[in-house]
Amino acid sequence: MEEPLSSTGFGRAGEERIASLLAAEGWSLLERNYRAGKGEIDIIAERDGLIAFIEVKRWKAYGYPALERALSADKIRRIIETSKIYLSTYRKYKNRRIRYDVIFLFRDGVPMRFEGAFDETV
């Protein structure tokens, strides 16, 4: 019998699934669980001159209405600050377009993608 995943393990399994999906779509995965400053970015990927900073959320029990509570303004601010640290550290990406995406993975396993979910004006 399979052990139930901890909430961290459950989230990491979702990130793994999304990373595989992105790779299959032709994205180059630059980083996974990138930490800098006070923040973390789940996935950083590149395709066609675009760097996507991706937050992955996996829900066990919550449905679609819970999406608007998924990311606080503080969490968004930390993701943006962390992305700036990444870009200043890896200067070869400084001329790339950037985008902040959120991908939700629900119980049914179907991902819901929000490309450009937020920007630096938050």
C-alpha positions in Angstrom: 0.0 0.0 0.0 1.4 3.4 -1.0 2.2 5.9 1.8 0.2 9.1 1.6 2.3 12.1 0.6 3.0 14.9 3.1 1.7 18.3 2.0 5.3 19.2 0.9 5.6 15.9 -1.0 2.2 16.4 -2.5 3.3 19.9 -3.7 6.6 18.6 -5.0 4.9 15.8 -7.0 2.7 18.5 -8.6 5.8 20.6 -9.5 7.3 17.5 -11.0 4.3 16.9 -13.1 4.2 20.5 -14.4 8.0 20.4 -15.1 7.4 17.3 -17.3 4.6 19.0 -19.1 6.6 22.2 -19.7 9.6 20.1 -21.0 7.2 18.3 -23.4 6.0 21.7 -24.7 9.6 22.6 -25.6 10.5 24.7 -22.5 14.1 24.5 -21.2 13.9 24.2 -17.5 16.5 26.5 -16.0 15.8 26.1 -12.3 13.6 24.2 -9.9 12.8 25.5 -6.4 15.2 28.5 -6.9 15.7 30.2 -3.5 17.2 33.7 -3.0 16.6 36.4 -0.6 13.3 35.7 1.2 11.7 34.0 -1.7 11.4 30.9 -3.8 10.3 30.3 -7.4 9.0 26.8 -8.2 10.1 26.7 -11.8 12.1 29.0 -14.1 11.8 28.1 -17.7 12.8 29.5 -21.1 11.4 29.2 -24.6 11.7 31.5 -27.6 13.5 34.3 -25.8 11.0 34.3 -22.9 11.8 33.6 -19.3 8.8 32.3 -17.3 8.9 32.4 -13.5 6.3 29.9 -12.6 4.4 29.3 -9.3 2.8 25.9 -9.1 -0.1 25.3 -6.7 -1.6 21.9 -6.2 -5.0 21.6 -4.5 -6.2 18.5 -2.7 -9.5 19.7 -1.4 -10.2 23.2 -2.8 -11.9 24.0 -6.0 -11.8 26.7 -8.5 -13.3 29.4 -6.2 -10.2 29.2 -3.9 -7.9 30.4 -6.7 -8.1 34.1 -5.7 -6.8 33.2 -2.2 -3.9 31.1 -3.5 -1.4 33.9 -3.8 -1.2 36.8 -1.4 0.3 40.1 -2.4 3.2 39.4 -0.1 3.9 36.1 -1.9 3.7 37.8 -5.3 6.1 40.5 -4.1 8.6 37.8 -2.9 8.4 36.0 -6.3 9.1 39.3 -8.1 12.0 40.2 -5.8 13.4 36.7 -6.2 13.1 36.9 -10.0 15.1 40.1 -10.0 17.9 38.4 -8.0 17.9 35.6 -10.5 18.2 38.0 -13.5 20.9 40.0 -11.8 22.8 36.8 -11.0 22.4 35.3 -14.5 23.0 38.3 -16.6 22.9 36.3 -19.8 19.1 36.4 -19.5 18.9 40.2 -19.0 17.6 40.9 -22.5 14.9 38.3 -22.4 11.2 39.0 -22.1 9.9 37.9 -18.7 6.5 36.6 -17.6 5.0 35.5 -14.3 2.8 32.4 -14.6 0.7 30.5 -12.1 -0.2 26.9 -12.8 -2.8 25.2 -10.6 -3.1 21.4 -10.5 -6.4 20.2 -9.2 -7.3 16.8 -7.7 -8.4 15.6 -11.1 -4.9 16.1 -12.4 -5.9 18.7 -14.9 -3.6 21.8 -14.9 -5.0 25.3 -15.2 -2.5 27.8 -16.5 -2.5 31.5 -16.0 0.1 33.0 -18.2 1.1 36.6 -17.1 -0.9 36.1 -13.9 0.7 39.1 -12.4 3.4 41.7 -13.1 5.7 44.0 -11.3 3.0 46.6 -10.7 1.4 44.6 -7.9 
